[in-house]
């Protein structure tokens, strides 16, 4: 759209009640509702609706068919070098292509051991570890690059936790509390994605745990337990009905006891990737059918034996990003798998940073 569009009486654009148009490499200031912006730096067109610019994709395929994911992968935060420096960087890439991720913007606070949850348009970054207080929730509009904005707060500061989403709420499972005994806890929190504000209590897991991994479909959220206060690493899996606050119930078991995994899902199947059992890193991928309680099944292998990687997915493909691998190095590798087709992961590209303890989500 390199030239100013015309507006006719029968055109849909006429309903926006403005003929404002800007062509520039930077977002226009003080736009009217309905203003058009041609982003000349990225060759994209946006329309301003209800306080934000939304991208118009010409001749694009239909958006993904569930309310909690989309075609764009987001990677945020993490620990990115040998000195343990925490990152505020957010990257993005298109899930159905291959190639390297590019810069999206920055978190409000540089942090690692962070989780995320999303609907199709908004993504939340929840908690993390920058200081002794880490209850921060940030949000981004996934279709519009830029820096994150303050959303609200978790019930209490938290890290080494995991989150998943049904598109309405993000469910945050257990994790580590700073300076609180027991350090690991069993609280499940819920955060309504579309409305800025604080998280609220949902229920409890059956054990106090940390270093967990989670996935979800439209009605059920599932958590693979990592490490507990009492017995070290676990292989148990628990679940909740996402729309009905209450305590978690036993789902089944993974093939071995381990934590520090990554989890994601398509519309029906969840996968868990990598992990650590106190002695060994894993490259294996296991899957479950979210609506059918039972044990994990072997899926294939990631390209590296990794801990504290991050995963996200659209309706067909999952991306596995970063982590800490066997040579004691942070990596920037992104792999992909087709969630409904068991097999080994394939190289996708790289993130902008070599990092672990980051998070990933998707949207349109």
C-alpha positions as CSV (number, residue, x, y, z in Angstrom):
1,X,0.0,0.0,0.0
2,X,2.6,2.6,-1.0
3,X,0.0,5.2,-2.1
4,X,-2.8,6.8,-0.2
5,X,-6.0,4.7,-0.5
6,X,-9.2,6.1,-1.9
7,X,-12.4,6.0,0.2
8,X,-15.7,5.5,-1.6
9,X,-19.2,5.6,-0.2
10,X,-19.6,1.8,-0.6
11,X,-16.2,0.9,0.7
12,X,-15.8,-0.8,4.1
13,X,-13.2,1.8,5.1
14,X,-15.9,4.5,4.9
15,X,-17.4,3.2,8.1
16,X,-14.2,4.1,10.0
17,X,-15.2,7.9,9.8
18,X,-11.7,9.1,9.0
19,X,-9.5,9.7,5.9
20,X,-6.3,9.9,7.9
21,X,-3.3,8.2,6.3
22,X,0.4,8.1,7.2
23,X,3.3,6.5,5.4
24,X,6.4,6.3,7.6
25,X,8.8,3.9,9.3
26,X,7.6,4.8,12.7
27,X,4.1,4.6,14.3
28,X,2.1,7.8,13.9
29,X,1.4,9.8,17.1
30,X,-2.1,10.7,18.2
31,X,-4.0,8.8,15.4
32,X,-7.8,8.9,15.1
33,X,-9.8,5.7,15.3
34,X,-9.7,4.2,11.8
35,X,-6.4,5.9,10.8
36,X,-4.4,3.9,8.2
37,X,-0.6,3.6,8.5
38,X,1.7,2.2,5.9
39,X,4.8,1.0,7.8
40,X,7.4,1.8,5.1
41,X,10.2,0.2,7.1
42,X,8.5,-3.2,7.0
43,X,6.1,-3.0,4.1
44,X,3.0,-3.6,6.2
45,X,-0.3,-1.8,6.5
46,X,-2.1,-1.1,9.8
47,X,-5.4,0.3,10.9
48,X,-5.9,2.1,14.3
49,X,-8.8,0.5,16.2
50,X,-9.7,1.0,19.9
51,X,-6.3,2.3,21.0
52,X,-3.9,0.2,19.0
53,X,-2.7,-0.3,15.4
54,X,-3.8,-3.7,14.0
55,X,-2.1,-5.2,11.0
56,X,-4.1,-5.8,7.8
57,X,-2.8,-8.9,5.9
58,X,-3.6,-8.9,2.2
59,X,-4.3,-12.3,0.6
60,X,-3.5,-13.9,4.0
61,X,-4.7,-17.4,5.0
62,X,-7.3,-17.7,7.7
63,X,-6.2,-17.3,11.3
64,X,-5.6,-20.4,13.3
65,X,-8.7,-22.2,14.5
66,X,-8.4,-21.9,18.3
67,X,-8.5,-18.9,20.7
68,X,-5.2,-19.4,22.4
69,X,-2.6,-19.5,19.6
70,X,-1.8,-18.1,16.2
71,X,0.6,-17.9,13.4
72,X,3.3,-15.7,15.1
73,X,5.7,-17.1,17.7
74,X,6.9,-14.9,20.5
75,X,10.1,-15.5,22.6
76,X,10.8,-13.3,25.7
77,X,13.2,-12.9,28.5
78,X,15.7,-15.4,29.7
79,X,19.3,-15.8,30.9
80,X,21.5,-15.1,27.9
81,X,25.2,-15.5,28.7
82,X,27.7,-17.2,30.9
83,X,27.6,-14.5,33.5
84,X,23.9,-15.0,34.0
85,X,22.7,-11.7,32.6
86,X,19.0,-11.5,32.3
87,X,17.4,-10.3,29.1
88,X,14.4,-8.0,28.4
89,X,14.4,-8.9,24.7
90,X,11.3,-10.1,22.9
91,X,11.7,-11.9,19.5
92,X,9.2,-13.1,17.0
93,X,8.9,-15.3,13.9
94,X,6.2,-16.9,11.7
95,X,5.6,-20.4,12.8
96,X,4.8,-21.9,9.4
97,X,7.9,-20.6,7.8
98,X,11.5,-21.4,8.7
99,X,14.3,-18.8,9.4
100,X,15.7,-16.7,12.2
101,X,13.6,-14.8,14.7
102,X,13.8,-11.0,14.7
103,X,13.4,-8.2,17.3
104,X,9.9,-7.4,18.5
105,X,10.6,-5.1,21.5
106,X,11.4,-5.2,25.2
107,X,9.9,-6.4,28.5
108,X,9.3,-3.8,31.2
109,X,11.9,-5.6,33.3
110,X,14.8,-7.9,32.2
111,X,14.1,-11.2,33.8
112,X,14.5,-15.0,33.5
113,X,12.5,-18.1,34.8
114,X,9.4,-16.4,33.3
115,X,6.2,-17.9,31.8
116,X,3.6,-16.7,29.4
117,X,0.0,-17.1,28.2
118,X,-1.9,-15.7,25.3
119,X,-5.1,-15.4,23.3
120,X,-5.0,-14.6,19.6
121,X,-4.2,-10.9,20.0
122,X,-2.7,-10.4,23.5
123,X,0.2,-12.1,25.2
124,X,1.1,-12.0,28.9
125,X,4.5,-12.4,30.5
126,X,4.1,-13.6,34.1
127,X,6.5,-13.3,37.0
128,X,10.2,-14.1,36.6
129,X,13.4,-13.5,38.5
130,X,15.0,-10.0,38.4
131,X,15.1,-9.2,42.2
132,X,13.4,-10.3,45.4
133,X,10.1,-9.1,44.0
134,X,8.9,-10.8,40.8
135,X,5.1,-10.6,40.7
136,X,5.1,-8.4,37.5
137,X,2.8,-9.2,34.6
138,X,3.5,-7.5,31.3
139,X,1.5,-7.6,28.1
140,X,2.0,-7.1,24.4
141,X,-0.3,-6.9,21.3
142,X,1.1,-9.8,19.4
143,X,0.3,-8.4,15.9
144,X,2.0,-5.1,16.6
145,X,5.8,-5.0,17.4
146,X,6.8,-2.8,20.3
147,X,7.6,-2.8,24.0
148,X,5.6,-4.6,26.7
149,X,3.2,-2.7,29.0
150,X,2.4,-3.2,32.6
151,X,-0.7,-5.4,33.1
152,X,-0.9,-6.1,36.8
153,X,0.5,-8.5,39.3
154,X,0.5,-12.2,40.3
155,X,-0.9,-13.0,43.8
156,X,2.7,-13.2,45.0
157,X,6.2,-13.2,43.5
158,X,7.1,-16.3,41.6
159,X,9.7,-18.0,39.4
160,X,10.4,-21.5,38.1
161,X,6.6,-21.7,37.4
162,X,4.7,-22.7,34.2
163,X,1.6,-21.2,32.5
164,X,-0.8,-22.2,29.8
165,X,-4.0,-20.7,28.3
166,X,-7.5,-21.5,26.9
167,X,-7.6,-18.1,25.2
168,X,-9.7,-16.5,28.0
169,X,-7.4,-16.9,31.0
170,X,-3.8,-17.8,31.7
171,X,-3.3,-20.6,34.3
172,X,-0.1,-20.3,36.3
173,X,1.0,-23.5,38.1
174,X,3.0,-23.5,41.3
175,X,6.7,-22.6,41.2
176,X,9.2,-21.1,43.6
177,X,8.7,-18.3,46.1
178,X,11.5,-16.2,47.3
179,X,12.2,-16.3,51.0
180,X,9.1,-18.2,51.9
181,X,8.9,-21.6,53.5
182,X,8.1,-24.0,51.9
183,X,10.0,-22.6,48.9
184,X,7.9,-24.6,46.5
185,X,4.2,-24.2,46.7
186,X,1.0,-25.7,45.1
187,X,-1.1,-22.6,44.2
188,X,-2.7,-22.4,40.8
189,X,-3.4,-18.8,39.7
190,X,-5.7,-17.5,37.0
191,X,-5.3,-14.2,35.0
192,X,-8.0,-12.9,32.6
193,X,-6.0,-12.0,29.5
194,X,-8.4,-9.5,27.9
195,X,-8.6,-7.3,31.0
196,X,-5.6,-5.7,32.7
197,X,-5.5,-6.5,36.4
198,X,-4.1,-8.9,39.0
199,X,-4.3,-12.6,39.0
200,X,-6.6,-14.5,41.4
201,X,-6.6,-17.9,43.1
202,X,-7.8,-20.9,41.1
203,X,-7.0,-23.9,43.3
204,X,-4.2,-26.1,44.3
205,X,-2.0,-28.8,42.9
206,X,-1.7,-32.1,44.8
207,X,2.0,-31.4,45.6
208,X,4.2,-28.4,46.3
209,X,6.3,-28.3,43.1
210,X,8.5,-26.3,40.8
211,X,10.2,-26.6,37.4
212,X,6.9,-27.9,35.9
213,X,5.6,-27.8,32.3
214,X,2.0,-27.3,31.1
215,X,-0.3,-27.4,28.1
216,X,-4.0,-26.9,27.5
217,X,-6.9,-27.2,25.1
218,X,-10.3,-25.4,25.0
219,X,-11.5,-26.8,28.3
220,X,-8.7,-28.6,30.2
221,X,-5.3,-27.6,31.4
222,X,-2.6,-30.1,32.2
223,X,0.7,-29.9,34.2
224,X,3.6,-32.2,34.2
225,X,5.1,-32.0,37.7
226,X,8.8,-31.3,37.9
227,X,10.5,-31.1,41.3
228,X,8.9,-31.3,44.7
229,X,10.0,-30.4,48.2
230,X,9.9,-33.9,49.5
231,X,10.8,-36.4,46.9
232,X,12.9,-34.7,44.3
233,X,11.9,-35.1,40.6
234,X,8.5,-36.5,39.8
235,X,6.9,-38.2,36.7
236,X,3.2,-37.4,37.6
237,X,0.8,-35.3,35.5
238,X,-2.2,-33.4,36.9
239,X,-5.1,-31.6,35.3
240,X,-7.9,-29.1,35.9
241,X,-11.0,-28.0,34.1
242,X,-10.0,-24.5,33.0
243,X,-13.3,-22.7,33.4
244,X,-14.1,-24.2,36.8
245,X,-11.8,-23.1,39.7
246,X,-10.8,-26.0,41.9
247,X,-8.0,-28.3,42.8
248,X,-6.0,-30.5,40.4
249,X,-6.6,-34.2,39.7
250,X,-4.3,-37.0,38.7
251,X,-3.9,-37.4,34.9
252,X,-1.2,-40.0,34.5
253,X,2.6,-40.3,34.4
254,X,5.5,-39.4,32.1
255,X,7.9,-42.2,31.2
256,X,10.5,-41.0,33.8
257,X,10.8,-38.6,36.7
258,X,12.3,-35.2,35.6
259,X,11.7,-31.5,35.7
260,X,12.8,-28.3,33.8
261,X,10.9,-29.4,30.7
262,X,9.0,-27.3,28.2
263,X,5.4,-27.8,27.2
264,X,3.0,-26.8,24.5
265,X,-0.1,-28.0,22.5
266,X,-2.2,-27.9,19.4
267,X,-6.0,-28.1,19.7
268,X,-6.0,-31.7,21.1
269,X,-2.5,-32.9,21.9
270,X,0.1,-31.7,24.4
271,X,3.9,-32.3,24.2
272,X,6.6,-32.2,26.8
273,X,10.2,-31.6,25.7
274,X,13.6,-32.2,27.3
275,X,14.2,-32.0,31.0
276,X,16.6,-33.0,33.9
277,X,16.5,-35.7,36.4
278,X,19.2,-34.4,38.7
279,X,21.9,-36.1,36.8
280,X,21.1,-36.2,33.1
281,X,19.6,-33.8,30.5
282,X,17.0,-35.3,28.1
283,X,16.3,-34.7,24.4
284,X,13.1,-36.8,24.3
285,X,9.7,-35.5,23.5
286,X,6.5,-37.2,24.9
287,X,2.9,-36.5,24.1
288,X,-0.5,-36.8,25.6
289,X,-4.1,-36.5,24.4
290,X,-5.4,-33.7,26.6
291,X,-9.0,-34.9,26.9
292,X,-7.9,-38.5,27.7
293,X,-6.2,-39.1,31.0
294,X,-3.3,-41.5,30.7
295,X,0.5,-41.8,30.5
296,X,2.8,-39.9,28.2
297,X,3.8,-41.6,24.9
298,X,7.1,-41.3,23.1
299,X,7.0,-38.8,20.3
300,X,10.6,-38.4,19.1
301,X,13.7,-36.4,20.0
302,X,14.7,-32.8,20.0
303,X,18.0,-31.9,18.3
304,X,19.7,-31.3,21.7
305,X,19.4,-32.6,25.2
306,X,18.1,-29.5,26.8
307,X,16.7,-28.1,30.1
308,X,14.6,-24.9,30.6
309,X,13.8,-24.5,26.9
310,X,10.5,-22.9,25.8
311,X,7.8,-24.1,23.4
312,X,4.8,-22.6,21.6
313,X,2.5,-23.8,18.8
314,X,-0.2,-23.0,16.3
315,X,-2.8,-25.5,15.2
316,X,-0.3,-27.8,13.6
317,X,3.3,-27.0,14.3
318,X,5.3,-26.6,17.6
319,X,8.5,-24.6,18.0
320,X,11.1,-25.6,20.6
321,X,13.5,-22.8,21.4
322,X,16.8,-22.4,23.3
323,X,17.7,-24.1,26.5
324,X,20.8,-25.3,28.2
325,X,22.4,-28.3,26.6
326,X,24.9,-31.0,27.4
327,X,28.0,-29.0,26.7
328,X,26.9,-26.6,29.5
329,X,26.0,-23.9,27.0
330,X,23.0,-21.7,26.3
331,X,21.8,-22.1,22.7
332,X,19.7,-20.1,20.3
333,X,18.5,-23.0,18.3
334,X,14.8,-23.3,17.3
335,X,13.5,-26.7,16.3
336,X,10.0,-27.6,15.0
337,X,7.7,-30.7,15.0
338,X,4.3,-31.3,13.6
339,X,2.3,-32.0,16.8
340,X,0.0,-34.7,15.2
341,X,2.9,-36.5,13.6
342,X,5.4,-38.2,15.9
343,X,9.0,-38.0,14.9
344,X,12.3,-36.1,15.5
345,X,12.5,-32.4,15.5
346,X,13.8,-30.4,12.5
347,X,15.9,-27.3,12.5
348,X,13.8,-24.1,12.1
349,X,16.4,-21.3,12.6
350,X,17.7,-19.3,15.5
351,X,16.6,-16.7,18.1
352,X,18.5,-13.4,18.4
353,X,20.1,-14.6,21.6
354,X,21.6,-17.8,23.1
355,X,19.3,-18.2,26.1
356,X,17.5,-20.4,28.5
357,X,14.9,-19.8,31.2
358,X,12.9,-17.7,28.7
359,X,9.3,-18.2,27.6
360,X,7.4,-18.6,24.4
361,X,3.8,-18.2,23.2
362,X,1.9,-17.5,20.0
363,X,-0.9,-15.4,18.5
364,X,-2.0,-13.7,15.3
